[in-house]
Amino acid sequence: MTDRTKSRDTISGGGQPEHRYQFYYDADEPVSLSETIVTAIADIAAVDVTDLDPLYEQVDPDSLNSIFQPASDDTPRSGGEIRFVLSDYEVTVSGNGHIVIDAPTDE
């Protein structure tokens, strides 16, 4: 199950607090990784997903969905990391399903 419960950490940096949201993605769920990320950012930003920049302008959604899927022998992937920015939110996806979204800071 995808845990969309956010963990909100305040981190000092650049003179302004930064908000970090953490999620876990389960590849066995019917919702894709890309959909999980876009929905999470929309929830954090309190906007509709259609108000966000298109994901495909930053990363290929099909590649994102497949890169951390289990190997052909069903062995879970555990290594690797992808980072990109979507609508000013910094996204880090790890091979173990850990997703970190850093919200933009007000400067």
Summary of the structure (lengths in Angstrom):
residues: 107
radius of gyration: 14.0
end to end distance: 36.2
largest distance: 47.8
contacts: 268
relative contact order: 0.24
helix: 24%
strand: 26%
